[in-house]
Each structure stands twice: as structure tokens, then as C-alpha cells.
Amino acid sequence: MFEEGNLGHERGKANEKEKKEKREEEKKGKNEAIMDMTGQAAQERRPDPNEQIMRDTGKASRERRGMKDGEKKDEKKDEKKAA
């Protein structure tokens, strides 16, 4: 009789685990559906081409420092010292 109660407990644990896994799968499916509806999934797969170009050339950092294209750091410092 003691063993029967123990088996019931084990079955209960297994059922809870299965229910939990099922809920997680359903939640994951809902999140994917929501991302498809908003277009976020497509954006994640397709990076912004302008951002990639700026990253490759370092243009973004030059823009933040107020430098023109083709201008180097040292030239900008020299202008500030002369002024």
C-alpha cells in the first residue's frame, strides 16, 4: 500500500512536468505569431543596410565627433588648437 501511494506521487510529478512543457510550447508559439504579425521577425533576419555600411566605414563615429568624410582625427585637433 505504501508503494501505491508513492507511484501516485510519481505520476502526479510526471503529469505536472508534461503540463508545464505544453504551456511553454504554447507560449513560444504565441510569441512567434505575435512577432510575425508585427514584422519584428523579418526585421531581425534582415539587418539595416545603412547601419552595416556605417559600421564598416566608421562613418557613424566621425559623424558623432562632427568630422567630415575623409578627415582624420589629427587634422581636427590641429584646427581646434589653431582657433
C-alpha positions as CSV (number, residue, x, y, z in Angstrom):
1,M,0.0,0.0,0.0
2,F,2.9,2.4,0.7
3,E,4.3,1.7,-2.8
4,E,0.9,2.5,-4.4
5,G,0.9,6.0,-2.8
6,N,4.4,6.6,-3.9
7,L,3.6,5.6,-7.5
8,G,0.7,8.1,-7.5
9,H,3.0,10.8,-6.4
10,E,5.4,10.0,-9.2
11,R,2.6,10.0,-11.7
12,G,1.5,13.4,-10.4
13,K,5.0,14.8,-10.9
14,A,5.1,13.5,-14.4
15,N,1.8,15.0,-15.2
16,E,2.8,18.4,-13.9
17,K,6.0,18.3,-15.9
18,E,4.1,17.4,-19.1
19,K,1.6,20.2,-18.4
20,K,4.4,22.7,-17.8
21,E,6.2,21.7,-21.1
22,K,2.9,22.0,-23.0
23,R,2.3,25.5,-21.6
24,E,5.9,26.6,-22.6
25,E,5.4,25.3,-26.1
26,E,2.1,27.2,-26.4
27,K,3.6,30.4,-25.1
28,K,6.5,30.1,-27.5
29,G,4.1,29.6,-30.4
30,K,2.1,32.7,-29.4
31,N,5.3,34.8,-29.2
32,E,6.4,33.7,-32.7
33,A,2.9,34.5,-34.1
34,I,3.0,38.0,-32.5
35,M,6.4,38.6,-33.9
36,D,5.2,37.6,-37.4
37,M,2.2,39.9,-37.1
38,T,4.4,42.9,-36.2
39,G,7.1,42.2,-38.7
40,Q,9.8,42.0,-36.0
41,A,10.9,38.6,-37.1
42,A,11.5,39.8,-40.6
43,Q,13.5,42.8,-39.3
44,E,15.7,40.5,-37.2
45,R,16.5,38.4,-40.2
46,R,17.3,41.5,-42.4
47,P,19.8,44.0,-40.9
48,D,19.6,47.6,-41.9
49,P,22.0,48.1,-44.8
50,N,22.8,51.7,-43.9
51,E,23.8,50.6,-40.4
52,Q,26.1,48.0,-41.9
53,I,27.7,50.4,-44.2
54,M,28.3,53.0,-41.4
55,R,29.7,50.2,-39.2
56,D,32.1,49.2,-42.0
57,T,33.4,52.7,-42.8
58,G,33.4,54.2,-39.3
59,K,31.2,57.0,-40.6
60,A,28.9,56.9,-37.6
61,S,31.8,57.7,-35.2
62,R,33.0,60.5,-37.4
63,E,29.5,62.0,-37.5
64,R,29.3,61.9,-33.7
65,R,32.6,63.8,-33.5
66,G,31.5,66.3,-36.1
67,M,34.1,65.3,-38.6
68,K,33.7,65.4,-42.4
69,D,34.3,62.4,-44.7
70,G,37.9,61.8,-45.4
71,E,39.0,64.0,-42.4
72,K,41.4,62.4,-39.9
73,K,41.5,62.9,-36.1
74,D,44.8,64.8,-36.1
75,E,43.5,67.4,-38.6
76,K,40.5,68.1,-36.5
77,K,42.7,68.6,-33.3
78,D,45.0,70.9,-35.2
79,E,42.1,73.1,-36.2
80,K,40.9,73.4,-32.6
81,K,44.4,74.3,-31.4
82,A,44.8,77.0,-34.1
83,A,41.4,78.6,-33.3
